Amino acid sequence: MRLSASVLTAMASSFAVCRLHMRGRVVLVRSLQKADTFLQRSIGTDVAAAQAEAPPRDGSDEKDGCKSLHALQVERQEQAERSVLINCQSRTNEKKFLKYLSNHGDIKKYFFYESYGLYAVVEFAKRENVASLLEGAVIPSVSHESTVPFKSRLLSLRNLSLVDLSNQQSGLQCQPQTTIPINEFIQRLSKEESIDQQITSLTEAYQLTEENSRLRFLVCSLLKDIAAAYFPECTIKPFGSSVNGFGKLGCDLDMFLDLDGISGRNVKMPKSGLSLEYQMKRANSERAVTQSILSVIGECVDQFGPGCVGVQKILNARCPLVRFAHQPSGFQCDLTANNRVAMKSTELLYLYGQLDPRVRSLVFTVRCWARAHGVTSSIPGAWISNFSLTVMVLFFLQKRSIPIIPTLEHLRDLAGPADKSVIEGNDCTFVSDFSKIQLKSNTETLEQLLCEFFEFYATFPFSRMSLNIRKGKEQNKPEVAPLHIQNPFETSLNVSKNVNATQLDRFVALCQESSWLLQQRETNTPRGGANMTTAWGLATLLLPSQVAGIKSRKKRRREPASERIKGLLESLKNKNQPKTS
């Protein structure tokens, strides 16, 4: 079953209008058409098919240009507040399930997925519908002493019928929440007709789906319900990869406890007469306040949060946080507070990704390539982080002979009074109105950009120079570090300070290897018909055996291609030759 045509059209047209508003060239139109096709593939479940009437649109899409991150967050948060998360039985009958829920109000959107069981996300038309549903829910019939009486929008569906459902098929279509295995994906890429199509296919396969994005906002909303016991007007927002447009299916969920929006802040005191103010407990510093808040909320999540397991309170980190796993969604979660610079970084990356579709495609490709070869890792260490890789891609795109994206300083110059933002003394100002940003006419293909990216960093003078996307140019290193990438907003910080010389050498060697491979006719052109399975192009770059012999940058300079790569090319030639016996 599918989403209704009206919802799909709204999503696809918003995506296309944004891009076409920014660029009018044929190469981008083709990318957008590919993206539109993807948006219409299996991205939800149509309530109309089960209930004989299509749900109305909410009319929340913006008409002019791209939707800002703030507008997107507001829309998603409103959807989440009208939604519930229900643990279903494996043989749940979809039509009966919807009919039962519809007794409490109109359903706008729903979908199923699997994570420690079968779950359904259901969005109602109004919050009152959710309240009606919760009024009819019951507390599980177990001993009073062993149940924490915390009511949330995480529910379980029980079938009290005596009818045996063991032989009935549910027919439910579950939405994927993780990416496919790399080996299977390499085979899929090998069937594409060009490297540009391979890169587009990779982006479509790895980016967050509509459903996964909704689920992330719903988890934040469920956590907000816990925090609201102490701070009734608080909000919890996702940030980082979950919303900046560069998140991969299965990525962690970073959340920000926002207390800035509570009433009473920044209210002007009267010059005379009587006035009231809240009495509040004081602490030694803002950091101490953050630690106290997260400590208490972390304890509540641990003791009362349904499905929240493995809670860790990491309060002495540079940015204090609470870490836990949310089993119903399958997300690894980090909850922070007072992390406003990270929110601005999220907004900046979102803006860059919206300016040109090639930005996101190149970032996804480089990240996938890096993960396939162990350049990045989910385990903390000396590896290059995804954020650092993303900034490296942005810097490269700024350095093109015709820049594809503007510098941060240019975005700051375009900002209006409402965009002004200074956080802890750091200038975080940049324009939010997409219509003010005029892009230059660069028509390079994704294949050209990928090859040039590897060539650019294979010869970059890392020993002397630092990357700076504020200015869009190299600068002398302000400190001794193998890799120096200036933080876009906290300019005194190096976002890649953890990277050691060995990991940087490995990255450079891989760039040299990949650049060389993309220049070889044997590996950069497709072979065979529609059922071809021999790796070529981007698929060749993802094969793990290619980098086994790379030890250091010095060795890589002495030989243009490793013996392993030469062997790979010989094997490709032999496979394509007809057998004589």
Backbone torsions as a table, in degrees:
resi	resn	phi	psi	omega
1	MET	NA	154.9	-172.1
2	ARG	-127.0	167.0	171.1
3	LEU	-67.9	154.5	177.4
4	SER	-64.0	152.6	-176.6
5	ALA	-62.8	-33.5	-178.3
6	SER	-66.0	-40.5	179.7
7	VAL	-68.4	-42.9	179.1
8	LEU	-62.2	-42.4	-179.4
9	THR	-63.4	-40.3	179.9
10	ALA	-62.6	-43.9	-179.3
11	MET	-66.7	-46.0	-176.6
12	ALA	-68.0	-41.0	-178.6
13	SER	-68.5	-35.7	176.8
14	SER	-61.7	-41.7	178.7
15	PHE	-64.2	-45.1	-175.1
16	ALA	-72.3	-42.9	-179.2
17	VAL	-60.0	-41.2	179.7
18	CYS	-58.2	-48.4	-176.7
19	ARG	-68.6	-43.6	-177.8
20	LEU	-66.8	-29.1	176.3
21	HIS	-63.8	-34.2	-177.3
22	MET	-84.7	-36.1	-174.4
23	ARG	-142.4	145.1	-178.3
24	GLY	-119.6	16.9	-173.6
25	ARG	-87.5	154.7	-173.0
26	VAL	-62.3	-39.6	-176.7
27	VAL	-62.2	-34.2	179.0
28	LEU	-75.8	-36.3	178.2
29	VAL	-59.9	-40.7	178.4
30	ARG	-62.5	-41.2	177.6
31	SER	-61.9	-39.7	-179.2
32	LEU	-68.4	-39.4	177.6
33	GLN	-61.7	-36.9	177.2
34	LYS	-66.3	-41.3	179.1
35	ALA	-66.1	-38.5	178.5
36	ASP	-61.1	-41.0	178.5
37	THR	-61.4	-41.2	-179.5
38	PHE	-63.6	-41.0	-177.8
39	LEU	-62.1	-23.5	-177.7
40	GLN	-94.0	8.8	-180.0
41	ARG	-104.6	110.2	167.8
42	SER	49.0	50.1	-179.2
43	ILE	-111.9	30.4	174.4
44	GLY	155.8	-174.3	-177.2
45	THR	-126.0	133.2	-176.6
46	ASP	-86.8	118.1	177.9
47	VAL	-64.1	-29.7	-176.4
48	ALA	-62.6	-36.5	-177.7
49	ALA	-64.3	-29.2	-179.0
50	ALA	-96.8	-19.4	-174.6
51	GLN	-121.0	1.6	174.2
52	ALA	69.6	13.2	177.0
53	GLU	-150.9	126.7	-177.0
54	ALA	-73.4	140.2	178.2
55	PRO	-71.0	146.2	179.2
56	PRO	-73.0	151.7	174.1
57	ARG	-73.2	153.3	179.6
58	ASP	-89.9	-7.0	176.4
59	GLY	66.0	26.6	-174.6
60	SER	-89.8	-7.8	-178.8
61	ASP	-69.8	137.7	177.3
62	GLU	-76.9	145.4	-175.7
63	LYS	-87.1	-33.0	-171.0
64	ASP	-108.8	115.5	173.2
65	GLY	68.5	-159.5	-177.0
66	CYS	-80.4	151.1	175.4
67	LYS	-81.6	131.2	179.8
68	SER	-70.2	159.6	178.5
69	LEU	-61.7	-38.4	178.9
70	HIS	-61.0	-45.1	179.5
71	ALA	-63.8	-40.1	178.3
72	LEU	-62.9	-44.0	-179.6
73	GLN	-64.0	-42.7	179.1
74	VAL	-60.6	-44.4	179.8
75	GLU	-62.7	-46.1	-179.2
76	ARG	-65.8	-39.3	179.6
77	GLN	-64.8	-39.2	177.6
78	GLU	-64.9	-40.1	176.2
79	GLN	-61.7	-43.1	-178.4
80	ALA	-64.1	-38.0	-179.5
81	GLU	-66.6	-22.4	178.5
82	ARG	-96.6	10.5	-172.2
83	SER	-115.8	156.9	174.1
84	VAL	-130.5	157.4	177.8
85	LEU	-117.1	120.9	-171.8
86	ILE	-122.5	126.3	173.1
87	ASN	-82.1	118.0	-174.9
88	CYS	-107.5	160.5	172.9
89	GLN	-77.7	153.0	-172.5
90	SER	-62.2	-26.9	-178.5
91	ARG	-102.3	28.4	-178.6
92	THR	-61.6	131.7	176.0
93	ASN	-84.7	119.0	-172.2
94	GLU	-61.1	-46.2	-176.9
95	LYS	-65.3	-43.2	179.3
96	LYS	-66.1	-36.6	178.5
97	PHE	-60.7	-48.3	-179.7
98	LEU	-67.4	-39.0	179.6
99	LYS	-62.8	-40.4	179.0
100	TYR	-63.7	-46.5	-178.6
101	LEU	-68.7	-31.6	-177.9
102	SER	-67.5	-14.0	174.7
103	ASN	-62.7	-18.7	-177.1
104	HIS	-102.9	-5.0	177.6
105	GLY	148.3	172.0	-178.8
106	ASP	-70.1	139.4	178.3
107	ILE	-99.7	124.7	-178.9
108	LYS	-88.3	-34.1	-172.7
109	LYS	-161.7	143.6	173.7
110	TYR	-155.0	158.1	172.7
111	PHE	-160.6	159.9	179.8
112	PHE	-112.0	151.6	173.3
113	TYR	-155.0	170.0	-179.0
114	GLU	-117.2	131.8	173.7
115	SER	-163.9	103.3	-173.2
116	TYR	53.5	40.7	-177.1
117	GLY	125.2	179.3	-179.8
118	LEU	-93.0	130.2	-178.8
119	TYR	-128.6	154.1	175.7
120	ALA	-129.0	132.5	169.9
121	VAL	-99.1	123.9	-176.8
122	VAL	-125.5	121.4	177.1
123	GLU	-104.4	122.9	176.9
124	PHE	-90.6	167.2	-179.4
125	ALA	-72.8	-31.4	-175.9
126	LYS	-136.9	155.3	175.5
127	ARG	-65.0	-30.4	179.2
128	GLU	-61.0	-30.2	178.3
129	ASN	-65.6	-39.6	177.5
130	VAL	-65.2	-42.4	179.1
131	ALA	-61.1	-40.8	177.9
132	SER	-62.7	-42.1	179.2
133	LEU	-62.4	-44.4	-178.1
134	LEU	-67.1	-30.7	178.4
135	GLU	-63.5	-29.8	-179.5
136	GLY	-89.3	-6.1	179.5
137	ALA	-78.4	151.1	-177.4
138	VAL	-118.4	156.4	175.0
139	ILE	-79.9	135.3	-177.3
140	PRO	-53.4	143.4	-177.0
141	SER	-84.6	73.5	172.8
142	VAL	-125.2	173.7	-176.4
143	SER	-58.5	141.3	-175.4
144	HIS	-58.1	-36.1	-174.5
145	GLU	-70.9	-25.3	-174.3
146	SER	-98.4	8.8	-179.4
147	THR	-117.7	126.0	173.0
148	VAL	-83.7	113.6	-173.4
149	PRO	-78.1	56.6	177.2
150	PHE	-100.8	118.2	-178.5
151	LYS	-93.8	130.4	179.5
152	SER	-138.2	179.8	177.4
153	ARG	-89.6	17.4	171.0
154	LEU	-100.2	112.0	-170.2
155	LEU	-123.7	166.8	174.4
156	SER	-123.9	136.8	179.1
157	LEU	-94.2	128.3	178.6
158	ARG	-116.7	139.0	176.6
159	ASN	-103.9	109.5	-177.2
160	LEU	-93.1	3.8	-179.8
161	SER	-71.2	148.2	178.3
162	LEU	-85.6	-2.7	-178.6
163	VAL	-72.3	134.0	179.5
164	ASP	-76.1	117.4	-178.9
165	LEU	-102.5	9.0	-172.1
166	SER	-63.9	-27.7	-178.2
167	ASN	-99.8	4.0	-179.6
168	GLN	-93.8	136.6	178.8
169	GLN	-90.0	134.0	-178.7
170	SER	-75.0	-35.2	-179.2
171	GLY	67.4	19.4	-177.2
172	LEU	-77.7	138.5	175.5
173	GLN	-99.9	113.5	-177.6
174	CYS	-93.3	138.0	180.0
175	GLN	-83.0	135.2	-179.5
176	PRO	-67.6	141.7	178.5
177	GLN	-116.6	-2.0	178.2
178	THR	-137.4	162.3	179.8
179	THR	-79.2	163.0	179.2
180	ILE	-76.8	157.3	178.6
181	PRO	-57.7	148.0	-173.7
182	ILE	-61.6	-38.7	-179.1
183	ASN	-64.2	-41.6	177.0
184	GLU	-65.6	-36.8	-178.6
185	PHE	-70.2	-36.5	177.0
186	ILE	-60.1	-40.4	177.8
187	GLN	-63.8	-39.4	178.9
188	ARG	-64.8	-43.1	179.8
189	LEU	-63.3	-34.4	-176.7
190	SER	-66.1	-16.3	-180.0
191	LYS	-90.8	-5.2	177.8
192	GLU	-75.1	161.2	-173.1
193	GLU	-96.0	-12.2	178.9
194	SER	-153.0	162.6	178.1
195	ILE	-67.1	-35.4	175.8
196	ASP	-58.4	-43.8	178.4
197	GLN	-67.1	-34.7	176.8
198	GLN	-62.0	-44.3	-179.1
199	ILE	-65.9	-41.8	178.4
200	THR	-64.5	-41.4	178.5
201	SER	-62.9	-39.8	177.8
202	LEU	-62.3	-44.1	-179.9
203	THR	-61.3	-44.7	-179.0
204	GLU	-63.5	-38.0	-176.7
205	ALA	-75.3	-30.1	-172.3
206	TYR	-99.1	-23.5	-175.0
207	GLN	-70.8	158.5	178.3
208	LEU	-63.2	138.3	176.2
209	THR	-83.0	167.9	174.9
210	GLU	-55.9	-44.1	-178.0
211	GLU	-66.6	-43.1	-178.7
212	ASN	-64.2	-36.7	176.8
213	SER	-65.2	-43.6	177.7
214	ARG	-60.5	-41.4	-179.0
215	LEU	-63.7	-37.4	179.4
216	ARG	-64.1	-43.0	178.0
217	PHE	-68.5	-33.3	178.2
218	LEU	-66.8	-41.1	177.0
219	VAL	-61.4	-41.8	176.0
220	CYS	-60.2	-41.1	179.8
221	SER	-65.6	-38.4	177.6
222	LEU	-65.5	-38.2	177.7
223	LEU	-69.6	-33.9	177.4
224	LYS	-61.4	-36.0	178.5
225	ASP	-60.6	-32.9	177.3
226	ILE	-73.5	-48.0	-178.5
227	ALA	-65.4	-26.9	-176.9
228	ALA	-66.8	-14.7	176.0
229	ALA	-62.8	-30.1	179.3
230	TYR	-103.1	-34.3	-177.1
231	PHE	-130.1	84.4	-171.6
232	PRO	-57.3	-25.9	-176.9
233	GLU	-101.9	11.7	-177.7
234	CYS	-74.0	162.8	170.0
235	THR	-131.9	152.7	173.4
236	ILE	-121.9	120.9	-174.9
237	LYS	-116.8	143.7	170.2
238	PRO	-76.6	149.4	173.3
239	PHE	-141.9	-179.6	-179.0
240	GLY	72.1	-143.7	-173.1
241	SER	-61.5	-23.0	-178.1
242	SER	-66.8	-23.6	-176.0
243	VAL	-134.1	-8.4	-175.3
244	ASN	-83.2	-0.5	177.1
245	GLY	93.4	-5.2	-178.1
246	PHE	-112.9	11.9	-177.9
247	GLY	-76.5	140.8	177.8
248	LYS	-100.1	146.2	175.1
249	LEU	-52.1	128.0	-179.2
250	GLY	95.3	-3.0	-179.5
251	CYS	-69.8	159.7	179.8
252	ASP	-64.1	158.8	177.8
253	LEU	-106.2	107.9	175.7
254	ASP	-92.0	129.0	-175.7
255	MET	-125.5	147.2	-176.7
256	PHE	-123.5	119.7	175.8
257	LEU	-81.0	111.3	-174.4
258	ASP	-103.2	115.4	178.2
259	LEU	-110.3	2.8	-177.2
260	ASP	-71.4	-21.9	-175.0
261	GLY	-89.6	3.5	-179.4
262	ILE	-71.3	148.1	-177.0
263	SER	-67.6	152.5	179.0
264	GLY	100.0	-14.0	178.1
265	ARG	-81.2	144.3	175.3
266	ASN	56.1	29.1	176.6
267	VAL	-87.7	131.9	-178.8
268	LYS	-73.0	130.5	177.4
269	MET	-76.5	141.4	176.9
270	PRO	-65.0	149.1	-179.0
271	LYS	-74.9	-19.8	179.0
272	SER	-153.4	167.7	179.3
273	GLY	88.7	-169.6	-176.8
274	LEU	-89.1	151.8	178.7
275	SER	-155.6	150.4	177.9
276	LEU	-115.9	146.0	173.6
277	GLU	-140.0	154.4	-178.8
278	TYR	-72.9	141.4	168.4
279	GLN	-84.1	131.8	-177.0
280	MET	-137.1	149.0	177.5
281	LYS	-77.0	138.3	-177.4
282	ARG	-103.3	153.2	178.4
283	ALA	-127.4	172.5	-176.1
284	ASN	-71.0	-28.7	-176.0
285	SER	-158.4	166.5	176.5
286	GLU	-64.5	-34.0	177.1
287	ARG	-62.7	-41.3	179.1
288	ALA	-64.3	-37.3	176.7
289	VAL	-62.7	-45.9	179.8
290	THR	-59.9	-43.5	179.7
291	GLN	-62.9	-41.3	-179.7
292	SER	-65.2	-45.0	-179.2
293	ILE	-62.0	-48.2	-178.0
294	LEU	-67.2	-32.5	178.5
295	SER	-62.3	-45.6	-178.2
296	VAL	-70.2	-45.5	-179.0
297	ILE	-67.0	-37.4	175.7
298	GLY	-60.5	-39.3	178.0
299	GLU	-65.5	-39.9	178.8
300	CYS	-66.0	-41.5	178.0
301	VAL	-61.3	-41.8	-178.8
302	ASP	-67.0	-43.2	-173.6
303	GLN	-86.8	-33.1	-170.1
304	PHE	-119.8	-16.2	-173.4
305	GLY	-76.4	112.2	179.1
306	PRO	-61.1	131.0	177.5
307	GLY	79.9	-2.1	180.0
308	CYS	-92.1	117.8	-176.0
309	VAL	-129.8	162.4	176.8
310	GLY	61.6	40.0	-176.3
311	VAL	-70.7	128.1	175.8
312	GLN	-124.1	130.4	175.2
313	LYS	-100.9	103.8	-177.3
314	ILE	-103.6	81.1	-168.1
315	LEU	-92.8	-15.3	-177.8
316	ASN	-97.6	5.8	176.3
317	ALA	-69.0	165.3	177.4
318	ARG	-54.7	-39.7	173.7
319	CYS	-119.2	100.8	-177.9
320	PRO	-55.0	143.6	-177.9
321	LEU	-153.4	163.1	171.4
322	VAL	-116.2	125.2	-176.6
323	ARG	-114.9	136.4	178.5
324	PHE	-161.3	167.3	174.8
325	ALA	-105.1	134.4	177.1
326	HIS	-105.1	98.0	-171.9
327	GLN	-62.2	-40.8	-178.8
328	PRO	-58.6	-30.5	179.0
329	SER	-99.9	-21.8	-176.2
330	GLY	83.5	8.6	-177.0
331	PHE	-88.9	142.0	164.0
332	GLN	-87.7	125.7	-169.9
333	CYS	-117.2	141.4	171.0
334	ASP	-124.4	121.2	178.6
335	LEU	-108.3	122.6	178.0
336	THR	-123.5	171.1	174.9
337	ALA	-142.0	157.1	179.1
338	ASN	55.9	43.8	-178.7
339	ASN	-120.7	56.0	-170.3
340	ARG	-70.8	-31.9	179.3
341	VAL	-63.7	-39.4	178.5
342	ALA	-62.5	-35.2	177.3
343	MET	-65.5	-39.6	178.0
344	LYS	-68.0	-37.3	176.3
345	SER	-62.4	-40.1	177.2
346	THR	-60.5	-44.6	-179.3
347	GLU	-64.9	-38.5	180.0
348	LEU	-65.4	-46.1	179.7
349	LEU	-64.5	-37.8	176.9
350	TYR	-59.9	-44.8	-179.8
351	LEU	-61.6	-47.1	-179.9
352	TYR	-61.3	-40.3	-179.8
353	GLY	-66.9	-28.2	179.9
354	GLN	-82.2	-21.2	-175.7
355	LEU	-67.7	-35.9	-175.9
356	ASP	-153.1	127.7	-176.7
357	PRO	-62.6	-22.3	179.5
358	ARG	-67.6	-24.3	-179.7
359	VAL	-62.5	-52.9	-178.5
360	ARG	-65.2	-41.0	-178.8
361	SER	-62.0	-42.0	-179.1
362	LEU	-70.2	-38.7	178.2
363	VAL	-63.2	-47.0	179.3
364	PHE	-59.6	-42.3	-178.2
365	THR	-65.3	-46.6	-179.0
366	VAL	-65.2	-40.3	178.6
367	ARG	-63.8	-43.1	179.2
368	CYS	-63.5	-44.6	177.4
369	TRP	-59.3	-44.2	-178.5
370	ALA	-65.7	-41.0	-179.3
371	ARG	-68.5	-36.8	-179.7
372	ALA	-62.7	-27.6	-176.8
373	HIS	-108.6	11.4	176.4
374	GLY	73.8	16.8	175.4
375	VAL	-70.0	-35.6	175.0
376	THR	-114.4	163.2	-179.3
377	SER	-156.0	151.0	176.0
378	SER	-78.4	-11.4	179.0
379	ILE	-92.2	129.9	179.0
380	PRO	-57.9	141.9	-179.5
381	GLY	173.3	-152.0	-175.3
382	ALA	-90.4	11.0	-178.5
383	TRP	-74.7	158.8	172.7
384	ILE	-73.3	134.1	-178.1
385	SER	-84.0	162.1	176.5
386	ASN	-61.7	-36.3	178.9
387	PHE	-64.0	-44.1	177.8
388	SER	-60.8	-43.1	178.3
389	LEU	-61.0	-40.9	-179.7
390	THR	-63.5	-44.0	178.4
391	VAL	-63.7	-36.1	177.7
392	MET	-63.8	-39.1	177.0
393	VAL	-65.6	-44.1	179.4
394	LEU	-60.6	-43.5	179.7
395	PHE	-61.4	-44.0	178.3
396	PHE	-59.8	-42.2	-179.2
397	LEU	-69.5	-28.6	174.1
398	GLN	-72.0	-25.8	-174.6
399	LYS	-90.3	0.8	177.4
400	ARG	-61.8	155.6	-179.9
401	SER	-58.4	-35.0	166.6
402	ILE	-115.8	103.7	-173.9
403	PRO	-56.8	138.9	178.5
404	ILE	-86.8	-34.0	177.5
405	ILE	-129.4	152.2	-178.2
406	PRO	-80.7	165.7	175.7
407	THR	-75.6	163.4	178.0
408	LEU	-66.9	-33.2	177.6
409	GLU	-63.7	-37.6	177.7
410	HIS	-67.0	-40.6	177.4
411	LEU	-64.4	-33.8	177.3
412	ARG	-67.7	-40.9	-179.5
413	ASP	-64.7	-27.2	-180.0
414	LEU	-83.5	-8.5	-173.7
415	ALA	-69.4	147.9	175.3
416	GLY	-99.8	179.0	-179.3
417	PRO	-57.0	-35.8	-178.3
418	ALA	-71.4	-17.4	-178.8
419	ASP	-87.0	-10.9	-174.7
420	LYS	-60.2	129.9	-178.3
421	SER	-148.2	117.9	174.8
422	VAL	-123.8	117.1	-176.3
423	ILE	-118.4	115.7	179.0
424	GLU	52.2	41.5	178.0
425	GLY	82.7	-1.0	-179.0
426	ASN	-98.6	131.3	178.9
427	ASP	-77.5	108.2	-178.9
428	CYS	-112.4	27.0	-175.7
429	THR	-84.1	132.7	169.2
430	PHE	-160.1	158.7	-174.0
431	VAL	-66.3	144.0	176.4
432	SER	-111.9	-12.1	-179.3
433	ASP	-87.9	108.9	-176.6
434	PHE	-61.5	-29.8	-176.4
435	SER	-66.9	-17.1	179.3
436	LYS	-83.7	-10.8	-174.9
437	ILE	-96.5	115.3	178.6
438	GLN	-103.9	118.7	-177.7
439	LEU	-92.6	151.3	177.7
440	LYS	-84.0	161.5	-172.4
441	SER	-86.6	90.0	175.7
442	ASN	-111.9	124.7	-175.5
443	THR	-114.5	20.9	179.8
444	GLU	-63.7	142.3	179.4
445	THR	-80.6	165.9	177.3
446	LEU	-62.5	-37.4	178.0
447	GLU	-62.1	-45.3	178.4
448	GLN	-61.2	-43.8	-177.7
449	LEU	-65.7	-40.4	-179.6
450	LEU	-63.9	-45.7	179.1
451	CYS	-62.9	-43.8	179.9
452	GLU	-67.5	-32.0	177.3
453	PHE	-60.6	-48.4	-179.6
454	PHE	-64.8	-39.7	179.4
455	GLU	-66.1	-39.2	-178.2
456	PHE	-60.6	-48.3	-176.5
457	TYR	-86.5	-13.4	173.6
458	ALA	-69.6	-22.7	-177.4
459	THR	-121.1	10.5	-177.1
460	PHE	-71.1	137.7	-178.5
461	PRO	-80.0	69.3	-177.4
462	PHE	-60.3	-27.8	-176.7
463	SER	-67.6	-23.6	-176.2
464	ARG	-115.9	-30.2	-166.2
465	MET	-114.7	154.5	178.1
466	SER	-113.9	153.1	177.6
467	LEU	-93.6	136.1	-175.6
468	ASN	-141.8	104.1	-178.6
469	ILE	-82.7	-8.4	172.9
470	ARG	-66.0	-43.1	-178.6
471	LYS	-100.3	-17.3	-179.0
472	GLY	71.6	29.4	178.6
473	LYS	-153.1	162.0	178.2
474	GLU	-69.5	155.0	172.8
475	GLN	-143.7	159.6	179.6
476	ASN	-63.2	141.3	-179.1
477	LYS	-61.6	128.5	177.4
478	PRO	-83.0	-8.5	-179.7
479	GLU	-150.5	163.6	179.0
480	VAL	-84.1	111.4	177.8
481	ALA	-158.9	141.7	-179.7
482	PRO	-55.8	-44.4	-179.7
483	LEU	-126.5	124.7	179.7
484	HIS	-123.5	116.0	176.9
485	ILE	-124.1	115.0	-175.9
486	GLN	-68.2	132.8	172.8
487	ASN	-61.0	129.1	-175.2
488	PRO	-57.8	-31.5	-176.3
489	PHE	-112.6	-47.2	175.4
490	GLU	-88.8	78.5	-165.2
491	THR	-65.2	-14.6	178.1
492	SER	-82.2	-6.4	-176.0
493	LEU	-101.2	147.7	174.9
494	ASN	-105.3	112.7	-175.7
495	VAL	-70.9	-12.8	-179.4
496	SER	-114.6	29.5	-176.6
497	LYS	-62.3	-26.1	-177.3
498	ASN	-75.6	-16.6	-173.3
499	VAL	-75.2	129.0	179.0
500	ASN	-96.8	174.3	-174.8
501	ALA	-63.8	-36.5	-179.0
502	THR	-62.3	-45.2	-179.5
503	GLN	-67.7	-37.1	177.5
504	LEU	-66.5	-43.0	177.4
505	ASP	-59.2	-40.3	179.4
506	ARG	-64.7	-41.4	178.6
507	PHE	-61.8	-46.4	-179.9
508	VAL	-62.5	-43.5	179.5
509	ALA	-62.3	-39.7	177.8
510	LEU	-66.3	-37.9	176.3
511	CYS	-63.0	-42.2	177.8
512	GLN	-62.5	-45.6	179.8
513	GLU	-60.6	-47.7	-176.3
514	SER	-68.1	-39.2	177.3
515	SER	-61.4	-43.2	179.4
516	TRP	-64.4	-42.8	-179.0
517	LEU	-61.8	-41.9	-177.9
518	LEU	-69.3	-14.4	178.4
519	GLN	-93.3	-3.8	-178.5
520	GLN	-93.4	130.3	-177.6
521	ARG	-62.4	-33.1	-177.1
522	GLU	-64.8	-26.2	-174.6
523	THR	-115.1	-5.6	-177.4
524	ASN	-111.5	11.2	175.9
525	THR	-129.5	142.6	-179.4
526	PRO	-68.5	152.3	178.9
527	ARG	-132.6	137.3	177.4
528	GLY	94.3	-174.0	-178.3
529	GLY	-94.2	-152.3	-175.4
530	ALA	-66.4	-23.1	-178.3
531	ASN	-99.3	19.3	-177.4
532	MET	-63.4	139.7	-179.5
533	THR	-123.6	-7.3	179.7
534	THR	-70.4	127.9	-177.5
535	ALA	-63.8	138.2	177.1
536	TRP	-150.6	164.3	176.2
537	GLY	56.5	-130.0	-179.2
538	LEU	-60.3	-36.1	179.1
539	ALA	-59.7	-37.2	177.8
540	THR	-62.5	-37.3	-178.6
541	LEU	-68.2	-19.9	-177.3
542	LEU	-92.9	-4.7	179.3
543	LEU	-70.0	123.1	-174.2
544	PRO	-67.1	-24.9	-175.7
545	SER	-68.5	-15.9	-176.0
546	GLN	-67.7	-25.4	-172.4
547	VAL	-108.2	9.1	-175.2
548	ALA	-63.2	-31.6	-176.2
549	GLY	-91.8	0.2	-177.5
550	ILE	-79.6	121.9	-178.8
551	LYS	-113.5	-44.7	-175.7
552	SER	-154.5	164.8	178.1
553	ARG	-64.7	-36.2	-178.1
554	LYS	-62.1	-45.4	179.7
555	LYS	-64.1	-39.7	-177.2
556	ARG	-64.4	-31.0	179.9
557	ARG	-70.6	-26.7	-176.1
558	ARG	-78.6	-27.5	-179.2
559	GLU	-128.4	129.4	-175.6
560	PRO	-65.9	-26.2	178.4
561	ALA	-151.6	138.1	-178.5
562	SER	-68.5	157.5	178.0
563	GLU	-59.8	-32.2	179.5
564	ARG	-63.8	-40.5	179.6
565	ILE	-68.9	-40.2	177.3
566	LYS	-60.6	-40.7	177.3
567	GLY	-63.7	-38.2	178.5
568	LEU	-61.6	-45.5	-179.1
569	LEU	-64.9	-39.3	178.3
570	GLU	-63.0	-40.3	179.9
571	SER	-66.0	-35.4	178.5
572	LEU	-65.7	-41.0	178.2
573	LYS	-63.1	-43.7	-177.6
574	ASN	-64.4	-36.7	-179.7
575	LYS	-65.3	-31.9	-176.3
576	ASN	-86.7	-7.0	178.1
577	GLN	-86.2	139.1	-179.6
578	PRO	-65.7	144.7	179.0
579	LYS	-73.8	141.1	-178.6
580	THR	-94.8	-12.1	-176.7
581	SER	-112.7	NA	NA
